Amino acid sequence: MSRSTLSVLLAIAATSKFALAQPDPADPTPLVDKTYAYPSGIPYQVDYNTAAIRGPQVGYNICNSTTENQNSMCQTSMVNHIDDFCLWAPPTPNSTIGDTEQEEVAWCTKPGHGTRLIPNGALQGVQYLVTSEYIQIAGFIDQSQINMNAQDYGGELDPHGADLRGNPLGGLMYSNAFPSNGGNNNSYQQVIDWTNFMGGDAFCITICDPASSSANQSAYCQNIYDRMGCAYNMPNNAQTGVFEVCDSDLKIPAGLYVTGGVTMTYTQPNSGVVDPPYTAFTPASSNCVTYASSALYTGLATVTPTPTGTSSSATGTGTGKVSSTGSNSAGAASATQSGGAVALGVSTLAGVTGTLFAMIFLS
């Protein structure tokens, strides 16, 4: 694809991203505009407004050795390398992403971040891709070990949502992985734009380089195609049993494609069948290095799943659960465990027919 065509696609993606967002009058500052130096500038809670429609966040953002346990309510996440990243998942066992998207907490692969740890053996394959604009991780996971209902086909988490307060509420993301960080592993940059799909025993997460242009961050960390999952938002070649780090070409942002030399935009329907008129293209990868999972996740050796039925108490409390204002969730496509992680969020409004079609279409 030519540089000029890509520029057009990025501009379109950036323009469409915030079309449906409406700030909460009680908390009109978008989460992406709340920036804090790590760790000294981070407040106890980023989103503490009890007058807001969805209430305050349920967890906290100051996370350290005193909060690091399997009941942690830490909502400050990290993505640094294949052996050091976090995923968003529920605080309470047997939950669905659709019911808990505003409450998710950080589950990490490495001790030291004040979070819960992903239990030993839960990760079953991980592909870590490095590009000039973003880092993408995709893979397979036994999601029941991170409090997700085993049958949940999931949904999407991002720092936007319909009220711009993010899902989870107050969720922060940091990284030391970008070139703009100068190679300093002890210094973390706040990631402004990111997106994370969870469900169907698969996951994918992209964090965009905060030093990149806002247009590129909006495009490559697109969040409005929440019913199209990893297969369209983060095309990948993750495989069960393979743990690898690769360089990668840039992806084409979700929803955008070129046909007959004309740039087209696919609009995801709010309900019913999701049927994109194009096939997602998986970018070429190179310089791949494989690892043994036992060598990567040494800090997880003694971590076991929380017994079903055990609940976690939150330090911050909300004003009660309301209907989702962020990504649609519940229902999705089953992940094929050999040709790329395809976790997909499908709205509950899609119904049985739409969900079954999605499962067939992406399996």
N, C-alpha and C positions, 0 to 999 in steps of 0.2 A: 504494500500500500504506500502511495506517495505521501510525502510529508504534508503537502497541502490538503490532501483528503483527510488525513488524520487530524489536522488542525480543525477542520470543519466539524468532524465527529465530536471532538472534545468540546468545542463551543456549544454544540447542540446539547450534549449531555449536561454541561454545566448550567445551561439555561433552564432545562426541564426539571432539575433536581428539586427545587424548592417550590414548585408550582402549587402544591396542595397544602403546604405547611401553614399553620395558624398558631402564633405564639399564645401561650396562656397569659391572660391579662395580669394575673397575680405574680407571674414570674416570666416577664417578656424577654429576658436575655437568653438567647440560644445557648445550649451547652457548648457548642463549638466556639463560642466567644468567651468562654470562661477558661482562662489560661493561668497555669500555676507552675512555678519553678519546682523541680523535684530535688529533694523532698521538703525543703524548708517552707515553700510557699503554699503547700497543699493544706486546705482547711479540713476540719474534722468531717464536715459534710459539705459537698458542693451544692446540693439541692435540699435545703432545709425548710422551705416555705410551706407551712401547714395550711395556708389559704389557697394554695394551688389546687386545681381540679383533681389531679392524681395524688395529692398529698406530697410529703417529702420522700426522699429516698429511704429505703429500709436499712441500708448498711452505712458504712463510713469509708472515708478516703485516706485517713492517716493509718497506715498499715505498717507493722513492724514485728519484731519477735514476740511481742506480747499478744498479738492478734493471730499469729500463725498456728492454726490448728484446723481440724476438719469441721469445725463449727464456725469458722471465721466468716464474718459478714463484710469482708474487704471488697470494695468496689473500685479499686485502682488496679488496673491490669498492665501486663508487660508483654512485649514481643521483641525478643533479642536475637535468638538463633534457634536452630532446630532442637537444641537441648534446653532451651530457656524461653518458653512462651506460655501464655495463659489463654484459656477459653472461657466464655461466659456460659454459666449453667445455673440451674435452680439451687436455692439454699435448702430446700426441703425434698426428701426422697419421693420418688414416683410422681414427679411433677411434669407438666407439659410446658413447652416454651410459650405457647399461646396464653396460658393462664398466669405465667410468672415473668413475662418479658421485662416488666419494669423493675423486677426484684433481683435479677440475676447477679451472682457474685463471681469473683475471679477464681478459677481453678487452674493451677500452674504446674509445670513440669519440674520445677526446681525450687528448693527451699530458699528463703531469704527475702521474700517479698511480702510476708505477713498475710498470706492467703491460705486457702485450702490447697491441697496437693492432689493431682490426678492420681488415683490409685495405681499401683504397680500392675502392669499388664493390660490396662484399659486401652492404651494407644496400640493400634494394630497395624499401622502403616502411616508414614508422614512424608509428604513432599514439600520441601521448603524452596521457594523460588525467589531469586534476587533479580530485580530489574532496575532500570534507571529512574523509575518513578515510584515504585512501591515494592513491598515485600508481600508475598502470598504464601500461605500455608494451607495445605489441604490434606485430608487423610481419613482414616477410619478409626472408630473408637467404640468400645462397649459403653454406650451412653447410660446404661443403668447404674454404672459405677460412679457417675457424677450427677446422681439424683434425677435423671430424666427417665420418664416412663419408657419402658423398652419398646413400646409400640408407637411412640411419638415421632411423627415425621417432621416435626419441628417448625422452625421459622428463622427470622433474621433479627439480629441485634445491631444497632448503630447509634451514633451520637446525635440523631435527628429526631425521628418520630413526628407524628402529626402536630404535636405541640412544641417541637424543637427542643424538648427537655431530655431526649435520649431514651434509649432502652438498652440497658437499665438506666433508670433515673440516676443522674449524678455519676455515671460511669466514666472514669478517666482511663486513658491509655498512654503508656510511655514506651520508649525504645532507645537503645544505644546502637542500633544496627545500621543507621544510614551514614553515607559518606559525609554528610553535612555535620555529623557529630565528631568528625575528626579522628575517628578510631579510638575514642576514649570510652572504654567499657565501663568506667565508673561514673559516667555522666549521662543522664537520661534526658531526652527531648520529649516534650508532650506531643503526641500524635493527635492532630486535630480531626482528621477524617479517617474513618476505619469502618469496616463492615464484617460481620461474623454470622455465618449460617450454621445452625446446629440441627441435627435430626436424622433419622433413618440410619443410625450408627455411623454417620459420616459427619464431617465438619469442613469448613473452609473459612479462612479469615484473611483479609487484606488490610494492611496499614499503609497509608500514603505518606511519602516523604514530606514533612512539614516545611522543608526548604523549597519544595516545588511550587509552581504557580497554583493559585486557588482554583483556576479552571481545570488544571490537570488533577488536582486532588478530588474535586467534585466528580470528575468523569471516571477516574479509575477506582474510586471508592463510592461508586453510585449506590444509592439506597432505595430507589423507588421500584425496583424490580424484585420485590421481596417474595413473590410467588414463583419465581423462575429459578431459584436455588443456585447451587454451585455450578451446575452444568453450563449455565448462561452467564452468571456473574463472575465466576472464577474457573474457567475451563482449566483442567489439570490432567495429569497422568499419574495420580497417586495410585499405589498398589498395596494390597494387603501383604504384610511381611517385609516391605521395602521402606527404608528410612534413608532419604537422600536429600542433598542440597545441590541445587543447580542454578546456573545463570539462565535467564529467560528473556525472550523478546517480549514486547508489550502486547497486551491483549487489546481487542476492540471492545470498548465499553458496552455493557449490556444494553440491549434494545436498539442498537445502531448497526446498520449494515448497508452495504452498497450493492445495488443491482442495476445492471445496464449503465454503469457509470454515474448513477444518481444515488445520493445519500438518502437513506430512508430511516424513519424512526418507528419502531413498534411500540404501541401503547398497551401496557398490561391492563386487562379488564379487572374491575373491582371484584367480580364474582364470575362463576362459570368456568368453562374450560380455558386454560392458558395454552395457546397454540401459536407460538412464534412462527412467522413465515420464512425463517432462515435457520440454518444449522450453526451453532456456536463453533468458532474456530479456536482450537487449542494452540497457543503460540509455541514456537520451537524453543527447546531448551538445550543447554550444552554444559560442558565442564562439570558433569554430575559426579558427586562423591557420595558413596554409600557408607552407612554406619550400622553397627549392631545396636539394637535398642538397649541391650544390657549395658553398653558402654555410654550411651547418651543419658539415660535416666537413672543414674546411680542414687540420687536422692529420694527415689520413690520405692526403693527395695522393700521397706517395711511399712509402706502405706497401704491400708486395706480400705475397702468401701465402707461407708456408713451403713449400719444395719437398717433395713427397711422399717419405716415407722418412727425412726429417730428424727426429731425435729430440731431446728436451730432457732435460737431466739435472736431477735434483732435489737440492736442498741437504739437505733432510731425507729420510730413508729409512724405509720402513715395514718390517713384518715379513712381508710377503708378502700376496698378494691373497686375499681370502676372498669368499664369496658375498655378494651385496648384502644389507644390512640396512636400506636406506632405500627410496627410491621404486622402484617397478617401472619397467622401461624397455623397450627394444627392441620395435619394431613400433609402428605408429600409423596415423593417418588422414592422407591426403594433404591439403595445404593448398590451398584454392581461393584463387587470388591476386587476387580482386576483392571478396570479401565477408567479410573478417575473417580474421585469422590463427588457425589451428586446430591447431597442433602438439599432438600427443597421445601420451602414454606408455601403452603397452599391454604387459602382462606377457608375457614369453616363454612362460609357461604357457598363455596363451590359445590358442596353436596357430594354424594357418593359417586355419581357419574363422572363428575369432573376429576375427583381424586383418583378413581380407577384409571381414567384416561391418562392422567399425568404419570401414574406408576408404570403403565405400559409404554408410554412415549419415551420416558427417560431411563428405563431399565435396559 
